[in-house]
Amino acid sequence: MMKARVATWLVALAAAAIAGCDDYEDWFPSPDSSTATGGFAGGFAEGFAGGFSVGVGGVGGGSFGDQHVDVSAVPPPPISGGTLLVTADKDLVVAADPDRDRISIIDLGTLEVETVLPLEEGDEPGRVTEGPPGTAHVALRRGGAVVTIDLATQQMHRRPVCPAPRGVAYDAAADLLHVACAGGELVTLSSDLEAPPVRELRLDRDLRDVVIEGDALLVSRFRSSELLVVSDDGAVAERVKPPVYVQERFGRTFEPAVAWRTIPLPGGGVAMVHQRSLVNPIDIDDSTQGGYSGFDCSTTVVQPAVTLLRPLPSEANPTPASPAPGAGGLPFGLLPVDMAISPDGFRGAIVMAGSRTVIETPLDVLEQTEQTGAVDDCASFRDQRSIPVPGEPIAVGYDEASNLLVQLREPPSVLRFGAVSGAHVATFLLPGERRLDSGHALFHGIQDVEVQMAIACASCHPEGQDDGRSWSFNPIGARRTQSLVGGILETAPLHWDGDMTDLDAIMSEVFEQRMGGIHQRPERVEAFASWLDTIKPVPVSEPADPAAVQRGEALFEDAAVGCASCHSGEKLTNDQTVDVGTGKAFQVPSLRGLAARAPYMHDGCAATLHDRFGPCGGGDKHGVTSTLTPAQIDDLVAYLETL
């Protein structure tokens, strides 16, 4: 019954508008044709009028025999989104391509791809911001640097900033560039390309985007969806989050999670594009089909939302007000990875990477506050529209005429959709090798070109990591989402309880039974496994105290303490299921990338690594640490944060 309702919703939303195509090339001109073309529009109209073949849960077009397998020669990284800049004068588009380590510049006047700038292998370019007139800055997520581009000469200058740069924002009044880093660094650079950083702050880990608001900086955190208000003296003056949302009609409560994108609002404040995750217990026993999935906002366990946050007073907003619980809901969709605001400031467009749609919404629909009263956004979505997108969208922007510009990772291109009609009107093909990969697609909710999932692996494992949440499951209790980085399949058995022997068990019990996915042929499961084992940990920041790290390593390796008796080998796990004094036997997790995945323990009871050595950590059955001094615990934590 659940799968039939999902299929009905998919047809109604037209998310399967690309059904009937064996591959994306059917919708795009060949590389030898004109760069900008409207050729897709007719094909889209024909496909729409001709109806759809939708396969969900093995019903309809998604049968076993229809599944094809694509394996990219170079595994693409998990989707991060937000890689597109439209310059303020609306003349140019700068598109960062994390799959191919290059940057493309499109001239919107001539409708041509002006240049393609190659980067170093593995740089993974991400956020793009405009600098002083005629320049742009691009964060290299794994290159540890920011690239500054002279848009006239196409010359690039590379500046090291931190191991894992994420958000970038340019302050024109102060002529300063601010870079937020996953390791917690907030680095400020001057316009002198050879000068050292003006300032480097150490804030909370997992920083994402940075927005300039007068003398303050608004800095988002990725998994927690927290917004830090950083004053001009570098202190964190305030912390705000989207509100908890209670669906009273359905008795369900959601908490904010995973802030994929945070952008400035006209008049001050930010729009935070994030997920909302269910707090209520989820049934996962054998009798429950589709326990993780759903078909609308009354049944899904993860919802997309946009919350407008204005923590600071401004001329347009003299008295800051908290958003109302329930405000900012979006139509059902997966992975809201990017957002842009129209030139007139009245509309916003959100990319749903897993659903292959763009949701366009008036901003005032998202604007309800506590003063105007709470809303139940599951009732209706006033004046919002969904635009199906062929291929795999990752970023969005607007041109001068308020036409939508949507960047695709595969096939590499930028599409233009009409402001009024929402119809496709042009394609800008970007040079680049094919990166179509079935494992990557499955992870992001795309089972094949004809089938739309109701929840993606990336919904709870964004960028291959974790959502930082502890979920409540019936009948086993609380379980913290585990990270998938660093070769997770080699640490089998899987899950905290060690009840999943291998990926085949995960596909059967989790992908099919709980998520409602269709059964995958063995070759596609193999492609999925191959791609999963390419997910890399977040690059680790330099320690503040190297001497403390050395002392902590000695404690870790000390047989009397016993850490290395279980956390050994390359992945720092013996793959055993062990009772460490926390109630029952649990899998020994890998410690690789540990600093990036708070909270800790199987149920998330330890908010920090220091807390792991407190009451919920299991005592001396979990390493003999009761005899360690507070200073030694500090040293041990300093070492663990470098793994």
N, C-alpha and C positions, 0 to 999 in steps of 0.2 A: 504493500500500500504506500509506504514512504517513497519508494523509488518511482512509482507511477506519478505521485504528486510532484516530485522533483522534475520529472520529464515534462509535466504539464506547465510548470513554472518556466522551464527553460524555453519552451516554444513560445509562451506568452511574451517573454522578455526578448526573444529573438537572439539569444546568445549563441544559437547554432546557425547563424546566418552563413557561415562558411561551409556548412555541410555539403557533401557531394564533391568536394575537391580532394584529390589524392594528395596534394601538397600545396604549399603556399604559392609556388610559382604560377599556379592557375590564375591567381588574382593580380599578378604583377607583370609588367612588361619585362622583356628580356634585357640583360645589361647592355645590349647593343642599341636599344631603343632610346627615345628621348628621355632625358633625366626627369623632367616634370611632365606628368601625364594625367589626364582625367580618365584613362581607360578603365580603371577599376569601377567607376560609378555604374556603368551599364551592367557589368557582371554582377555587382551587388544587387541592383534592382531586379535582375533576372532571377538570381538565387532567392531573393526575398519573396518574389511573387510565386515562384515555383514550389514553395513549401520546404520543409526541412525533414531530414532524417536524423532523429535524435536517439542516441543509445545511452541509457543509464542502467547500470546494474545488469548488463548483459541483455537488456531488452531493446529491440529496435536496431539502429545502425551500428551499435558498438559491440557486435558479436566478436567472438574469439578470432575468427578467420580474417576479420577486417583490420586487425592491428598490424601496423607496420613498425619497423625498428630503424631508428636513426642513431648513429653514434658519431659524435663530433671528433675529428682528429685531435683538436685541442679542446679539452673539457671546458665549457663555459662556467664562470663563477655563479653562485646564487644571485638572484635578482636583488638589487638594492634600490633601484629607481632614482628619480630626480636628477637626471643627467643632461638636461636640456636648458639652454639659455636663449631667450630672444632679447636682443639688445634693446636698450631704452628707446632708440630711434626707430626700432622695428625694421631695420635694414638687414640685419644678419641673424642667423641661427647658428649657435655653437653647440654641437652635439658630441658629448663624450661617449665613447664606445668601450665599456669595460670588458666586453667579450673579445675584442680584437686589439686592445691597447692602442687606440688612435683617437684623434679628435677631428671631426669634420666641420667645415664652415660653409653654410649655405647663404647665398645672396638672394634675398626675397625680392629684390628688384628685377634681377635678370632671370630668376627662377633656375639657377644653376648651382651645383656644388662647386664652390670656389676653390677649395683646397682640402686636402686630407693630411694631417700632421701625425706622423708615426711617433710612438712613445717606446719606452723600453719594455721588453717582454715581462709580463707580470705586474705592470704598474697599476692596472685596474682603475682607470680614471672614473671619478664620481661626480660630486657636486661642481657646478660651474657658476661663477658670479662675475658681473661686470665690474671692472676697476675704473681707473681714470679714463677719460675719453679715448677710445681706440684700443682698449686693452681688455683682456678677460683673464680670470684666474681659475685653474682647475685643480681640485684636490686629487692626488694620486693615492688611492685607498691602501694599496700595498707597496707603493713606491716610496713612502715616507717623505713625500715632498709636495709642494705646490708648484705648478707650472704657470708662468705668466706669459700670455701670448700678445704680441703686437698684431692687432687684427689687420693692419695695413700691409705690413711686410711679412706676416706669418712667422716671424722669428719667435722662438720660445726660450725662456730662461727658467731654469729649475732651481728651487730653493728648498733645502731640507727643513722640515718643521717638527715631525714626530713620527713614530713608526706607523701609526694608523690614522691619517687625516680623514675627517668626515665632512663637517660643514664648513662653509666659507662665506664671509660677508665683508663687503667693503664699505667703510665709513668715509664718505666723500668730504664731510666737514673737517675731519681730522686727518684725512689722507692716510688711513691705516687699514690694513687687512687683518681680519680676525679669523683664526682657524681653530675649530673644535676637533678634538681627537678622541678616539675610542678609549685610549688609556687614561683619559682625564685631563690631559693638557689643554689649555686654552692659550694659544700662541698669537701674539700680535706682531705684525710685520709692517715696516715702513715702505714707502715707495722706492727707496734706494735698494735696488736688487742685490747689491753686494753687502748690505749692512746686516749685522746680526739682529735677532728678534728684539723688538722694543720691550716686550714683556712676555713672561711665561708663567701662567698660573697652574696650580695643580688642584683641580676640582674633583668631583665624583667621576668614577669611571663610566664608560658607555655614553659619552657625549655624542650628539648627533648633528643637529643644526644650530646655527647661531644667527640671531636677528638683532639689528641695531635699533635701539629705541632711545633717542636723545643721548644722554651720557651713559646709559646703562646698556647691558647686553642681555638678551633673552636666549638662553641656551637649553635645548631640549636633550633629554636622555632617551635612548632608543627603547629599551625593553620596558622600563618603568613608566614611560610616558610622562615623566616629570619635567617641569619647566623651571629652570634656575634663573632668578633675577640677579645678575651680577652688577654691582654698583661700580662707579668709576674708580674706586680704590681697590677693586679686585675682590671684595668680599661678596659672599652669597647673601643678599639681603632678604630674599624670600624664595619659597618653593611652592609652586602651585601645580595642580593636576586636574584633568577633567573629572567631573563628578561621577560617583557611583550611580548606576542607572537601575531602577527597580521597575520591572514590567508588572504592575499590579494585577492586570487582568490575567496574567499567566503565572503569577507567583514566582517570577524568576528575577535574579539579581545579577548584574554584570559590573565588573570593575574595569577601569581603563588599562590598556596594555599596548605595547609595541607601537610607538610613535614613529611611523615610517617617514613622515615629512612634516616640517614646520616652516611656514612661510610668513612674511610680514603682511599685515592687513592695511588697507587704506585708512588713514587716520589714527594708526597705532594699534599695538597688540599683534597677536599672531593667530593664524589658523593652523591647528594641529590635526593632521590626518593620522588616525590611529585605529586600533582595534579595541573592541570591548569583549571581554571573556567571561563566561558563565561562572558564577560562584557556587550555585547549587550542585549537589551531588549528581554525577552522571552514571547511569546504569551501564555496566560493561559485562554483565554475565552472559552466558551463551545464548540465552533466550532473547537478548536485545539486539535487534537489527538496526544498524545506522545510528548508534548511540551518540556519535560525534557529529553526524550530519544533520541536515534539515533542508527546508525548502523556502523559508521566509524568516523574517525577524522574530517570529514567535516560536521557532523550533531550532534555529541554529545555536551552536555553543560559542561561536565567534562571530561578531558583527563588525562591519565597517562603520566609522563615524568621523565627523569633523567637529572639533570643539573650538570655538572662538574664545581665546583667552586674552583679557586685557588687564594685566595686573598693575599697570602704572597709569596714573591720571594723565590725560592729554586734553588738548583744546576740544577735540571731538568727543572725548569721553572723560569729563572732569571727575566723575565718581565711578571708579571701577566697580563692576558687579560680577559676581560669579555666575557662570552659565548654569541654567536649570538642568537638573537631572532629566535625561531623556532628550535634550536638545542635540541637534547635529546628526541625527540618524540618516543613513543612506540606504538606497535600495540594496537588496541582497547582492553581495559580490565578494570576490576573494582578492586579498592582497592589495589594499589601497596604498600604492607605493609612491604616488606623486600627486601634486596639486598645483594649479595655476589660477590666477585671478584675471578676469577680463579687463581690457584697458579702461572701461567705464567704471570699474570697481563694483559692479552689481552682481556678477556671476562668478562661480568657481567651477573648475573642471577637475575631476579626480580620476586617475588611472586605476583601474582594477586589473592588475597584471594577471591574476589567476583566472579571471572571468573573461578576459579579452574584451573589455568594454571601457568606455569613458562615461562617467556620470557627470552631467552638468546640472548645477543647481543654483537658484538665486541665493545670495548670501543671507538675505533676511530670513529665509527659511531656517537657517542655522543659528539665528540670533537670539532665541529666547533666553532670558536670564531669570535668576531667582526673583527679581522684582516683577517680571511679567508673568511669572507662574510656571510651574512644571508642566511638561508636555509628555505625551506618550507617543513617541515617534514611530511606533509600530502600527499606528492607525492608518496613516497615509503619508505619501511623499509628494507634497504639493509642488507642482511646476518643475519637478525634476525629470530629466530624461536620460535614457541609456542609449549610447551609441555603440553598436557592435564594431569591433576593430579586427580586421584580419591580421594574422601573424601574432607576435608576442609583444605587446606594448609595455614600455617601461618609464616613459616620461611624457609630459604634456606642457604646452605653452599656447599663447595667443599671438596672432599677428595684429597689424594695425587696424584691420577691419573686423576684428574679433572672431576671425576664423580660427578653429582649433588646429593646432599642430601637434601631432602625436608621433613620438619616436618609437620605432620597433627595434628590438634586439635581433629578431629573426623574422623575415629577411631584413638586413640592415637598411633602414630607410626612415624617412619622415613623411607622414601623410598629412594632408590638409583637408579639413572638413568644413563645409559651409556654415557660417554663423547662424543663419536662419533655418536652413533645411536640415543641417546635420549630415548631409550627403557628402561622400568623398568626392573631392574636386581635383586633387593633384597628388602625385607621388614624387618624392625626391629620393632616388635610389642612391645609397651610399656604398662606395666600394668596400669590399671585404669578403673574406672567405666564409663559407657556410659554417654555421655553428648550431644547426638544428640537432637536438639531442633528446632522445626519448626519455632517458633517465632524468634529465633536467626538467623536461616538460611534466613528467609524472609528479615530481617533487613540488612543482608549482601549481598543481591542480588540473593539468591538461593531460587527459588520458590518451587521446589522439585528437585529430582535427575535428571529429564529429561529436565528442563527448565532453560535457561540462560537469565537473565535480561540485559538490556542495561544500566541501572543506578541503584545504590543501595541507600537505605535510608542512609547507612553509608557513601556514597559519600559526602553528605552535613552535615551529623551528625556523624563525625568520633568519635569512641569510645562512641557514644551516646550523645556527646556534640553538638557542632556546628562548622562550618568551619570559623567563624569569618568574614563572608562576608555579604555585602548587595547586593542582587540580584535585577536587574531591571525587572519588570514585566509589560506587557501590559494587561489590561489597568490601573492597580492600582498603579503603581509606585514602588519605592524602598522599599524592605522589607528585614530586617536583619534575617538571619537564627536563629531560636530559639533552645535553648538547650532542650534535652529530659530527663534530669536527674531528679531524685527525685520524680517520680510519676506524670508525665506530664498529664496522662489521667484524673486524679482527678481534674484537673484545667479547664475542659471543660466549655464553648466552646473553640475551639482550633484555632490556627493561630492568628496573630496580629489583624486581623479584626473581630475575633470571628465568622467567617462565616462557620466554620466547627463544627457542633453540637457535634460530638463524633467521635470515631475511625471509625465507619462504613462510615461516610461521608468522612473521610480522605482516606479510602481504595477505595471508589468509584471515588472521584474527583482527588485525587493525585496519589495513587498507580496505579490505572487502567488507568484513563484518561490521566494524564500528564506523568507518568513514563512508560506507556505501559505495565504494569503488567497484568497477567491473573486474572480473578475473583477467589477469594478464598472462599472455603466453610466455613461456620460459625465456625466450630471447629478450623480451622487454624487461623481465625481472633481472636478467643478467646485465642489461644496459643500465638499469636503475642502480644495481649494486656497484657497477664500475664507476658511475658518476658520484654516488654517495661517498666513496672512498677518496675522492679528489677534493672534498671540502676542507679548507685549511683553517687552522685557528687564527684568531685575530692577532696580528703582530704585537709582541709584548714590549711595553715601554721600559726604558732604562730604570733601574732601581734608584731610589733616592739615597740609599746607604749600602754600597757594595759590600762593606765589611760585615754588616748585619746579615746579608745574603750568605756570605761564606760561613758565618757561625751557624746560621739556620740550616745550611746544607749538611754540616757536620752532625747536627742534632738529628736530622732526617735519616741519615745513614747509620746512626748509632743503634746497634742491635739492642741496647737496653731500652731505647725508646720504641723501636719496632715499626716505624712507619714503612721502611723499605721491605719489610717481610711480606707485605701484601702489594704495596705500590712499587713494583719493580719492572725492569725491562724498559724497552723503548717507549711504550705507552703508559708506563707507570701503573700497571694493573696486572694482577695474576689471573684475572678472568674468573675468579672463584666467587661463590655465594657464601657469605660469612656473616655470622652473628657478632656484631661489634657492640653489643649492649644497647641497641636501640629498639628492642622488642621482638625481632626475628632476624633471620638471615637475609641479607641483601647483597646484590652484586657489588663487587669492588670496582668503583668507577676509575677511569683514567683521570690523571691529574693534569693532563696537558690542557693549557688554556684556562686553568682554574680561576685566575684573577678575574676573567671576563664573565663568569657565570654564577654570581651570587643570585639568590640565597643558596645555602648548602644543606646537605643531608637529604635523605630520600623524601622527606616531607617538607623540606624548605624551612626547618625550624631555626636554622642558624642564618641570621641576616648577613653576617660578615664572617670572614675566616677566624677572627678572634672568637666569635660566638660559638664556632664549632668546638672550641676547647672548653666550652661552658657546660651547663647542665644537660643540654639535649644531645651532646656529642657522643654519649655512650660510655664515658669514663675510661678507665684503664684497659677495658677490653678493646678499645679503639686507639691503640697506641698508649704506652705508659707515659702520660704527660702530667699526671697529678703532682709529680715531684719537680716539675720545671718552674722556674721563677717567672714572673710577668715579663721580665726582660728577655728571657729565653723564648717565651711564647712569641714575643714581638719578632725575634730573630727568625723563628720557624715560619711565621706568617710572611716575613719579608722574602724568604726563600720560595715558599709556595707560590707567591705572586709572580715569580719569574718563570715558572714552568710552562 
